[in-house]
Amino acid sequence: MSHLEAPETEAPVPTPVAALTAPSVTAPAAPGAALPGARADFPAGLCEELIAFRRDLHAHPELGNQEVRTTGAIKARLEEAGLRPRVLKGGTGLVCDIGEWDGGRPMLALRADIDALPIPDTKVTTPYRSTVPGRAHACGHDVHTTVVLGTGLVLADLQRRGLLPRPVRLVFQPAEEVLPGGAADAVRDGVLENVGRILAVHCDPKVDAGRIGLRHGPITSACDSLKISLDGPGGHTARPHLTTDLVTAVAKVATEVPALVGRRVDTRAGLAITWGRIESGHATNVIPQHAELAGTVRCLDQRTWETAPDAVYAAIDEVAALYGAKTQITYVRGVPPVVNEASAADLLRDAMTARHGAESVESTEQSLGGEDFSWYLQHVPGAMARLGVRTPGDRLSRDLHQGDFDVDEAAIAVGVELFTAAALLDAAGEREG
C-alpha cells in the first residue's frame, strides 16, 4: 500500500477525473536538476493530479480492447494540455506527438499499456479499489499509463517554454494482456512511423520506489497459450480396459509432456510448460469422454521460441497416443522476449542517474513473464526498465497478477522524471541507436 494513501472511505463511484483530488506530495530536489523536467520543474500540482488520475483508473479497470473510458480520460487530459491525440483504429488506445517531426532524425516513443486483468480486486479498505466486479488493475498498467501521461504533460510544458529540442511520441496501447497482444495492432496502425527508438517501464513490486531495475539483452521471455482437448469413448470405471481412460491420459499429458519437451530442446533456453487449468469428468464411477488442459509455454530464447510449437505438438501426440486418446491442440502464438537494445538501456540508465544518482539503478534478471512490448522491438530498437513500486522497508508481498496488488504512488513521479530525462537526453543526441 502506498505511504501516500488517502484516508479510508467507501469504494468510489464513477467521478470525472478533473473532480478528483489526491494527497499533497513533497520530494527533495532531484540530482541533476539542471536538466529541465526535474520534479521541482513540474507544472504546479502535477504530482497530486497524477495520483488522482491513477486512482481513478484503478477504480474503473477495463479489459483489453474495451478501454473506452480509459481512452477518453487520457484523450481529454492531453487535449486540455493543447495536444492532438489520435485514437487508434480499434476504438481504444491512442497516440500523441509532442511537437512536429521535421523529417530529420526519427522520434523517441514512450509506451504505456492501458488494460486491466479479469480478476477480482481483493483489497478491502483501499478507497480506490476496483468498482467493477471481477476486474482489477493488478499488473500496474494504471501506473504505466499515468507515468506516460505525466511525462507528456511535462514535455508539453517544456515545449511551450522552448526547452524541448525534438518531438516525442506517446503511445497508449490497449490489450497487452490479450495474446498476441495489442502492440501488434498498434504497430499496424502506424504508431512506429517516424520513430527511431521506443522506451517503456513495467511495475516491479520487488524493487523499491525511487529505483529502477535494468539490464542489457532479454528482460522478459516468450509466452504462448496452449489448450489441449482429449477425447475417447468413455465408459464404466469398472472396465477401463474396454475404453480410453481419459483421466489417466490427461494426467499423463499434464506431467509427461513438459518433461519430454524439456529433453528435446536446449536446456539453456529455459522452455517451460505450466498448466493453469485441467478439467475432466462429472461422476466418480464414469470414465469421461472429454478432458481439457490449458496453460502457457514460456522460454527465454527467441530462436527456441520460434521452433517450440513443433516440439510441443510432437510430445502431446506421442503421450496421448500411448493411452489411445484423440487430441485437438490449440496453440496460440503469443509474444517473443523483450530484448533490451544496449544504447536504449543505457539511455534509461543515464536518465535515471541524472535524476536520482547512479545508486538508483540496479541490475535485474530476465523474467519468465511475457510482455507484448517485444513486438515494437521487432521493428525499432528500444528498452524496458522495471519501475520500483515497493514502499522502502515494506516486507509485505504484493505480486503482479494478484488481487491485492498495489503500489507506492511515489513511483509515478519517479517514472515521469525518468522518461522526461530520457526524452531530453535522446533529443540532445547523446545516445545514438
FENZI-V311314 format. One line per field, one symbol per residue. ss: DSSP state (H for helix, E for strand, L for the rest). psi: psi as a letter, one per 20 degrees, with the letter a starting at -180 (. if undefined). burial: + if it has 16 or more other ideal C-beta (glycine too) atoms within 10 Angstrom, else -. Layout:
ss->???
psi->???
burial->???
//
This chain:
ss->LLLLLLLLLLLLLLLLHHHLLLLLLLLLLLLLLLLLLLHHHLLLLHHHHHHHHHHHHHHLLLLLLLLHHHHHHHHHHHHHLLLLLEELLLLLLEEEEELLLLLLLLEEEEEEELLLELLLLLLLLLLLLLLLLLLELLLLHHHHHHHHHHHHHHHHHHHHLLLLLLLEEEEEELLLLLLLLHHHHHHHLLLLLLEEEEEEEEEEEEEELLLEEELLEELLLEEEEEEEEEELLLEEHHHHHHLLLHHHHHHHHHHHHHHHHHLLLLHHHLLEEEEEEEEELLLLLEELLEEEEEEEEEELLHHHHHHHHHHHHHHHHHHHHHLLLEEEEEEEEEELLLEELHHHHHHHHHHHHHHHLHHHEEELLLLLLLLLLHHHHLLLEEEEEEEEEELLLLLLLLLLLLLLLLLLLHHHHHHHHHHHHHHHHHHLLLLLL
psi->qqjjqrqprrpqrpppghiqrqqqpqqqpqqkihpqjrhijqqpjgggghghgghgghimqprpjjlgggghgggghghhjjrmqpprhiiqqrqpqorppjjcpqrpqppqqiraqlqqojqgiphkrpjopjpqmjjjhhggghghghghhghhghghjkjohqqqppooprlhjopjqihghgghjjijpjpiqqqrqppoijpqpirqqqqqbpharqprppppppqrirapiilhijaonhggghggghhhghgghhijrphiikpppppippppriqhkppriqqqqqbqpqqhphghhhighghggggghgghhhjjpqqppooopdqrqooppghghhggghghhhhjqhiipqqqrpqiqqpjhhhhiihqqaqpqoopjpppipiqonrqkqijprroihhghghggghggggggghikiop.
burial->++-++------+----+--+-+--+----+-+--+++++-++---++++++++++++++++++++++-+++-+++-++--+-+-+-++-+-++++++++-+---+++++++++++++-+-+-+--+-+++----+++++++++++++++++++++++++----+-++++++++++++++++++++++-+-++-++++++++++++-++++++++++-+++++++++-+++++--+-------+++++-++++++-+++-+++--+---+++++-+--+-++-----+++-+-+-++++++++-++--++-++--++--++--+-+-+---+-+++++++++-++++++++++++++---++--+-+++-++++++++--++++++++++++------+-+-+-++++++++++++++++++++++++---+-+
//
